[in-house]
Amino acid sequence: MAHIGHPLVGDPVYGKRQPVNFPESPTLATVLLGFGRQALHAASLQLAHPCRDEELSVQAPLPADMQALISALDDAVK
């Protein structure tokens, strides 16, 4: 994503750590600075089982820290 100008939040390799300054949204600045990992999530995955002839399907809810990040971003653009 960084190569098209959209680095992931929390990416230590390709996401440049720019100073975060959002005077209109201090909550967003706090959430961005405190986000300690890459903002990647797979809500569902499907794959073939390596030994059995069946498809595996796994669902995962959005983690609380990522929901807080999305909420802070939504609030900042309102």
Summary of the structure (lengths in Angstrom):
residues: 78
radius of gyration: 16.5
end to end distance: 24.8
largest distance: 55.2
contacts: 146
relative contact order: 0.19
helix: 32%
strand: 13%
